[in-house]
Amino acid sequence: MSLRSKFFIVLALLGVTLGANVVLSVWSIRFLERELAWSMRSSQPVLKGLYDIKRLGEQQAQELGVGRFAITRSADDAPEVVNAELIAPRILSLEQQVSEVLEVLDDESSMRFQSGVSTSENLRARSSEITQITNQWLNDQTRDQYEQVVAFIEARHELIERIEGRMIADAALANTYGQRLRVLIYSIIAIGVLGAALVAFYCVILLRRWVLQPVNQLRIGAQHYAKGEFDHNIQVRTSDELGQLGDEFNHMSSMIQSMQDERIERERLAAMGEMAQRTVHNLRTPLAGIRALAETTQSELEPESDLREIQQRIISSVDRFEGWLQGMLRVSSPLQLHHRPYNPKELINGVIESHRGAAESRSVTIHLHEINQTSEGVGDPEQLEHAITALLSNAIDYAPSGTSVDLTLNADADYWTLIVRDHGPGIPADLHVSIFRPYFTTRKGGTGIGLALVHRIIDQHKGSIEVQSPPIGDSEQGTAFVMRVRMNAQDAGKG
């Protein structure tokens, strides 16, 4: 996941949280308005209609002479003589207005909700009864009919007061319910705010995990690099841009470390090369004198003298020493190959014969095992001879007295392989790479040139060399060097 996607996720979480809180607040306001304000607004036309009916009833009572603003149940204050022909039409006219108000209330949908389903029917029934009795009173003009009209108007008045009382009680309940609703809405809003705070806290954790911690790792890594500690690796365990930047930092540090190691190695090689040149220059003159003296002595001896072989060994040893001196120079200078045909088996046999005397002096035997017959190869036989000589001389030096050094030669169409195996103490696993570096040695009196030169020669022949200690598939201790060389190193170099 990219860093941009992670930022979009955080912004989306914050946006959703903000939107949810806005929607929740709007819903809460609308819900409170619907539950309280709408109820109060819907009761206003009902109360107004009931008030109008009461006012008209009070006017009827005034016309009947039984009260100015209210109707009493007893008729003690009623006049003895009431002119029905004069008052009844007024009562009917006022009752007609009451009927019109009832029609308006019937059209109000909140009438049944606020006062009940039967309230409107009861009021209309009372109005019909008042109209009917008033008409009878107008026709008969009896005192009983007059009192009945008064009683019906009083009963309607009391019904309206009961309705108003119930609506007032409902309003009180609505107020209590409104307080509960406010507590509920405050709780919902508090939960929403708490949820927003939790989401914000989670977003902070994500930003810390996705951005701040990787940036801090990069900062710490930069501080280590500034101190020259290029082996420090930045641990950025993400796959986004910051993780890729951490990988680039690690790659850059490894490259800088490698460049520094190469620079140090070049400086060391330059210093060792200069020292080697001085050493070779100082040793060649006495070696040349020793060889000339041995040749002169050999020429003066009788052909059947045993000393001639000794003098020849001296000459061969001086020549090998001269070759090692040349190897010291080759390690610190570019290696030049001179390709020509050669036979690997003959090359190996020649090296074995030159080392057989040194091996016998240490009570070590040398055995060569050929698995497949090798064909002719193309390469630099002199350089390959130096490489085989270095491997065989090391094996003889480390082989215990009374043991053997075994050489195994194998070949296929592309490579020939030589395994040089001894039964010595072996090489620790942590030194398997270091032993091929120039001038690295663990042997007292060693120069660290031989294996480094072997590695360069085999590499120039497009081959490989590895060390096995202990040898693979062998339970005995010891060391085996496996050298693989291309049959045609010249063509491999061109490819």
Phi, psi and omega in degrees: 000132182282162179295325178296319178296321179295320176296320177298322179296315180297314179296323179295318178298315178295319179296317179296319179297315179297316179298320179296321178292320178296313179298320180295319179294315179298317179297321180296317179295315179296322179295317178295321178295318181293321184280332184246301185297318180296322179296319180291320179295321182290337179278344182298310179295329179293313179297321179296318179295317178296322177297319178297319179295319177298316179298318178294322176296322177294323177295320177297319179298320178296321178296324180279349176079026181248016179151149182272316184240349181213161181254131176260151183289323179277151181252030181295326181274002182287145179294152180290321183238124179237130180279103182295324182294332180272320189272321185304316178300325179293320178298316180295323179294316178295325180291330176295321177295324177298318179298321178295320178296320178296324177296320177296318179295326178297329179283345179280121180292337181278353182297314180290327181288321185277321188245353180104161184288322187275352184296311180299321179293322178294317180296319179293325178294319178295320180295321179294319180295318179297317180296316182296313181294321180297319177297318178296319179296322179296328182277316187265329178057049178259159180290323180297319179295323177299313180295327177295319178298316178299317182296318180294320178296320178295318180297320178294322179297316179294323177298318180294321179295322177296319178298315179296320178298318179295321179293325177293318177298320177297324178296320177297317176298321179297324177296315177298317178296324178296321176297319177296319179297320178298318177298317179297317181292320176299322178295317179297317179295320178297319177297320178297318179295318178298318177298320178297320178295320178295318178296318178297319178297319178296322178295322177297320178297317179297316179296322178294319182286320186274333188238302190295313181297313176300321179295322178295320176298319177296321179295315179297318178298320178297323177295319177296319180295324179295332177276357181087011180270078185279355176276358178283131178254136178276123182265082176251100186268056175227162181252012181270197183296324179292322176297318177296323177295321176298319177297320178295322176300313181297318178296319179297317181295321178295323178294317179296318178298318179294319179295320178294317178299318179296320179296316179297320179296321179295318179296320179294318179295323179295317179294317179292325178296319178296318178295320180296320179298319178294319180295316180298317180298321182284337183265338185294322183296310178294327178294319178297323178294318180296317181295318180296321178294321179293320179295319180295316180296319180296323181289336181273349181277157177292150181300329182268010182284140177289341182287340179299320179294322179295317179296325179293323177295323177298316180297316180296320179296319178296320179296319178295321178295322175297321177296322177294323176297319176296325178296324177299324178286325182292327182299324183260013179222158180300140182271126179251125180259144175240099187284136173197162181293149177203164177248117183303319183295315179297323179297316181291319179299321178298319179293320180298315181298323180288342181252002184293321179297317179296323179292318181296326179294339179255009181060042180241134178256153180242129179233137177245127178243123179253119181276306176241145180290128183273147175261183183284137178248174179235124180179202178254098184297328180294316178294317178298325177296321176299318182296313180295321179300316180297317180294315183291319180294323176295317180298319179295319181296325184266349181288130177294156179298136180089001178256186182231158170251120185254128176248130180240124181249129179221154183211152170223197186291331187251327186227154163242141189238135177236126177248121178251114189236132175239173180245035182279196185288343179091175182240130179302148184297328182285356179251005184296334178267322186292333186293343180268002177278145181299134174068016173265126181209149175247000182265133178296124182086001179283158181257340183073021182262322190303302184292328176296319178292322176301315181299317181294319181294314181294322179295321178293334177270016177058037178244202181209156176219139179219159179246138176236114181216103004284164180299143180294132179080011181232127182279344182278158178284169181137187182222142176230127173259126181252113183248121179245127184233138177293141178296324179235086182290336181292314178294323179296323180293323179289324180291000000 
